[in-house]
Amino acid sequence: MKRTIGIIGAGIGGLTAAARLASEGHSVKVWERNDKAGGKMNEVVKDGYRFDTGPSLFTMPFILEELFESCGRNLSDYLELQPVDPLCRYNWQDGTVFDCSTDLQKTLGQIAKFAPEDAEAYVKFLGYSADLYGKTAETFIMNPLQTVMDLRNLKKSDIFKIDAFPTVSTRVDKYFKSPYLRQVFKRFATYNGSSPYLAPATINVIAYVELCLGGYYVKGGLYSICRALEKLCTELGVEVSYNTDIKRILTEKKSATGVELSDGTAAKADIIFSNSDATFTYTDLVDKKVLRKKQVSRISNIEPSCSGFVMMLGTDKVFDNLKHHNIFFSRDYENEFAEIFHRKMLPEDPTIYIANTSAAEAGHAPEGGSNLFVLINAPYLTEKLAWDEARCKEYGDLIIHKLENFGLKGLRESIKVREHISPQDFYDRYRSNRGSIYGTSSNQQLSAFMRPRNKSPYIDNLYLVGGSTHPGGGIPLVMMSARHAVTIFNRENDNGE
């Protein structure tokens, strides 16, 4: 049965769901509160400098390829993917530098110079991470985990072998002696906004995804993925309305029936997909009378991931010590995460990430210049920490000073463009839970399995997609959330429910 489907939000999850549903013949309408698609995956262009403002590394491209194939298209007709090598340049304050590559021999050659005692451990850890992937990919990532039906084909023995009880830090420390490699592998927990000192060791699977499956850049910048999805949706007949805010989801007898726009206009739909943050969807878009107080309380108390402070620096200088992806580590990693997750304060000595896409595409900065996307992990919004222009300027100056000490000489004087995105901006623009970047926190043992479901258990005909839902944040997982939601919808639609 073909349905009229409304989708709230034109982020990656919303566009993916829209394309899948439209390819099946449904009438699909998308409402986006901002003036362009992408959500947190966006771009800024100013004075000849171009920046991606969201994800900067693309993994698991087979998920994107499957989407286009399911819609009768070839991904290669829309995007050009380029492997990144080295994957990342890691920098420490004592001058140690590590260029990590998917080429194992190259990487082991590097490790022999600064941590020879851990060369064998590096190979063993990749094997351990690959084993985690084998046990979690079908069990978790590729599984909707919505009903008992989704549990039938699981290997129950695998569920108890995903290393969920020790933390990322504990497991990494058992493998490595080198403080350098310990920091490298603990860093992967930040990919979903978690602390390696709190998150379960299951998250070590991310190391396999990047270091073995590979990381990719997309020609034109990663926002090109959003443009490709938008184009795909248009070709399939999806209608997208921008600058259109949703006031609330309309319901009758605990069943979604449409939406009310901010101007008071009602738009009816048989089915609603929400690409808004799951917490915001339930607490702000759904009438509180529809949910029980305990349900509202439980949803309101969902811990968000960390947020981030972003600077976009357009410089008139090229820095030879920068690769495409760069990490500048703090001296005390454990204290840094304690500041972010326990004390809810900005780290005084933060780890700094820089994406420098002008290293791959000269057109992203004027000749002789660089476009530096700078990201620092920051606590989600609390009353302890208010963000305004002065705080952004002050903290940004601190980061610039630290980067100059790391060897980016003349950085301050070379800056021609400087823009900030704060945790408050992430909330104001995208309504993410307390300004979080990566959706729901993964800092509990089984939290990955406890994310909001892709079909609402509270409201019929309401489905949820995006980084705050199962299976998590990041481009491939967000796309999987949409695939799961559509799978569940089709399963129920075929059954006439």
Secondary structure, DSSP 8 states (H G I E B T S, - for coil): ---EEEEE--BHHHHHHHHHHHHTT-EEEEE-SSSSSBTTS-EEEETTEEEE-S---B--HHHHHHHHHHTT--GGGT--EEE-SSSEEEE-TTS-EEEE-SSHHHHHHHHHHH-GGGHHHHHHHHHHHHHHHHHHIIIIIT----SGGGGTT--HHHHTTS--SSBHHHHHHHH---HHHHHHHHGGGGGGT--TTTSBGGGGHHHHHHHTT--EEETT-THHHHHHHHHHHHHTT-EEESS--EEEEEEETTEEEEEEETTS-EEE-SEEEE-S-HHHIIIIIB-GGGS-HHHHHHHHT--B--EEEEEEEEESS--TT--SEEEE--S-HHHHHIIIIIS----SS--EEEE-GGGT-GGGS-TT-EEEEEEEEE---BTTB---HHHHHHHHHHHHHHHHHTT-TTHHHHEEEEEEE-HHHHHHHH--GGG-SSSB---STTGGGSS--SB-SSSBTEEE-STTSTT-SSHHHHHHHHHHHHHHHHHHHHTT-
